[in-house]
């Protein structure tokens, strides 16, 4: 099994400088020293689990660059760079694209009129790409990406502004298991998930609002925001090991564990990561 590779960006210029989701409040601000401490704890935990953490340099004026889940979508060697919906994040894309190019990915750009926020909104579970839309990414962007890589995409409408990225309310753990917060989806979305994912574990409203669904998975280990006794029990009953950490400073920007990472070799739940030459570009 190849070593897990994760992209992270230190919170050197992180802060709450604008408001583009209901969690952000410029008047509250974040504590820089604590943010670094929480970010380092995540990095060290990932390394302790055997992952190689790759670094993107922080850039002044781009406080949300820490949320590398939004860099793009990785499929094999192909890196589909995000096109952010909101102006303040649009300057991030060139940095993500440069990093990917310098690290030997085939960088692919979406058509200019499509909004796409990468692995924040598009997550593989088994062979299928589950894709959140409405608040950030557009349905057409997901369809475009899925067509390029030849996978089936199932768009899920995100109906609660607080869960504005798919990774705030849904997290695949392995090709047939995921956690999700049902109220973040409409009836159709809930039925799609129930039909397609054999083991679907519910996250309650109390646990969802502390970003429990925003988890990082490495093997059977699930790193998530501390304070989730119910879900932790359910996960250990299903053979997963929960590692609780603290992410208070990032939750102030609407992000937690998962948002701070981009899995470069394919998420645990993505069936393609086990294939010999996934995503080899035909161009
Ligand atoms: N402040 C950032 C935004 O609103 C937070 C991004 C969190 N990332 C995520 N993948 N959910 O875009």
Boltz pocket constraint, residues with backbone or C-beta under 6 A from the ligand:
constraints:
  - pocket:
      binder: B
      contacts: [[A, 20], [A, 21], [A, 24], [A, 64], [A, 67], [A, 69], [A, 70], [A, 89], [A, 117], [A, 119], [A, 120], [A, 121], [A, 165], [A, 167], [A, 168], [A, 253], [A, 254], [A, 255], [A, 256], [A, 258], [A, 259]]
      max_distance: 6.0
